[in-house]
Amino acid sequence: MNHDQSHALFQQALTLMPGGVNSPVRAFKSVGGEPFFAKRAEGAYLIDVDGNRYIDYIGSWGPMIAGHAHPAVIAAVDKVMRDGLSFGVPNALEVTMAQTITRLVPSCEMVRMVNSGTEATLSAIRLARGATGRNRIVKFEGCYHGHGDSFLVKAGSGMLTLGVPNSPGVPKTLADLTLTLTYNDFEGATRLFAELGEDIAGVIVEPIVGNANCILPAEGYLQHLRDLCTQYGSLLIFDEVMTGFRVALGGAQALYGITPDLTTFGKIIGGGMPVGAYGGRRDLLAQIAPSGPIYQAGTLSGNPVAMAAGLATLDLIQAPGFYDGLAKNTQILRDGLESAAKDAGIAFTTTGVCAMFGLYFCEGPINGYADAMRSDSARFNRFFHGMLERGVYFAPSAFEAGFLSAMHGDAEIERTLSAARAVFAEIAAV
Ligand SMILES: *Cc1c(COP(=O)(O)O)cnc(C)c1O
């Protein structure tokens, strides 16, 4: 594979942008090597500036569940953009979007559109704090909620000690307000609430952790968080920026039958455009400006072109059997990878829910963050590059989830598995 054009662009980019990229994981730092630059994408494929084609298991980190450049999405954008790119006054597509979200995710009785997942989570915790009059929030090790100050915090030493900043620039006094728990640890959550429950504004959680590979909730764990929040008057916030419209039409909350107080969205909801949203109980959303005192605003929020792309995508995913097809294909891929690794004698396992999956270079089971961290990242990196050379693009990090789109069919999966057999054999020979 030739990468001359990508290489030249990356050399320029390095002098112009931090790390040569506009978002860190794109820089391939954890797998080594240089990123490729996309020229276009179609269906299950990314095509780079050197003309190489890759089967894409990232889908722009989640949004492209219908496949890249889906004709229905492109047509919707094309039609709407001809009437103007932004109005700064209400438009009908915002109403349609709100109707669609509240219908598909019934815990969201009202919604507010924003422009990214980060904005959605920041706004949701402001609402949780404003509505409860409390300052502390609880998050979980390994969960990612965007780059807001309150989320760039890790656990201090000892269960109930205060959080410490994960990044320079995050004030210690703010980090103090973020408490970090271990995902799937029932007892830890119970103890924390017993100690500080009356001060906790909200618990924010990825109901399926997709930012530390792909970790499923233990049986009853999300209900346990629901019960604690209810008991102590804290708000349960499901960050479904990744899982929303991905693991089921109604998101993880539909899959597990849990009703959060607030939910955040991003990724699929914009169909590839910069869109986020937060929604939830009517009495809570009613406290957001201008109907209430909690301030949150956005010049481009509800942008018509972005709404058009999102709505066209949300339309496609409501086709009968859409998620069954995705789940079936993802399972075929996971089973095929596991059996190829077994044949090569490589310790390997996968996790997944519907169209979202995790790959681990270690034995299962994967019950939590500590298990996810057992994956041999040197082996993953070899796997990543071996697959990339064979035209298959997985996430450039051992600790990110992968995604299928509706355009990943038998041909793509078979090509992926045949590449994987070759790569596993190479890894076994090292
Ligand atoms: C991607 C992601 C975010 C951040 O969304 P951005 O649009 O990148 O700001 C927040 N939460 C979760 C669970 C995510 O996966």
Ligand as a Chemical Component Dictionary entry (heavy atoms), coordinates in Angstrom:
data_LIG
# 
_chem_comp.id                   LIG 
_chem_comp.type                 NON-POLYMER 
_chem_comp.pdbx_formal_charge   0 
_chem_comp.three_letter_code    LIG 
# 
loop_
_chem_comp_atom.comp_id 
_chem_comp_atom.atom_id 
_chem_comp_atom.alt_atom_id 
_chem_comp_atom.type_symbol 
_chem_comp_atom.charge 
_chem_comp_atom.model_Cartn_x 
_chem_comp_atom.model_Cartn_y 
_chem_comp_atom.model_Cartn_z 
_chem_comp_atom.pdbx_ordinal 
LIG C1 C1 C 0 -17.932 10.418 21.790 1  
LIG C2 C2 C 0 -18.492 10.486 23.153 2  
LIG C3 C3 C 0 -18.681 11.710 23.815 3  
LIG C4 C4 C 0 -18.175 13.018 23.266 4  
LIG O1 O1 O 0 -18.831 13.373 22.093 5  
LIG P1 P1 P 0 -18.132 14.474 21.140 6  
LIG O2 O2 O 0 -19.135 14.677 20.046 7  
LIG O3 O3 O 0 -16.846 13.860 20.685 8  
LIG O4 O4 O 0 -17.918 15.692 21.941 9  
LIG C5 C5 C 0 -19.324 11.703 25.036 10 
LIG N1 N1 N 0 -19.739 10.564 25.585 11 
LIG C6 C6 C 0 -19.583 9.365  24.985 12 
LIG C7 C7 C 0 -20.101 8.132  25.642 13 
LIG C8 C8 C 0 -18.926 9.284  23.759 14 
LIG O5 O5 O 0 -18.724 8.098  23.193 15 
# 
loop_
_chem_comp_bond.comp_id 
_chem_comp_bond.atom_id_1 
_chem_comp_bond.atom_id_2 
_chem_comp_bond.value_order 
_chem_comp_bond.pdbx_ordinal 
LIG C1 C2 SING 1  
LIG C2 C3 SING 2  
LIG C2 C8 DOUB 3  
LIG C3 C4 SING 4  
LIG C3 C5 DOUB 5  
LIG C4 O1 SING 6  
LIG O1 P1 SING 7  
LIG P1 O2 DOUB 8  
LIG P1 O3 SING 9  
LIG P1 O4 SING 10 
LIG C5 N1 SING 11 
LIG N1 C6 DOUB 12 
LIG C6 C7 SING 13 
LIG C6 C8 SING 14 
LIG C8 O5 SING 15 
# 
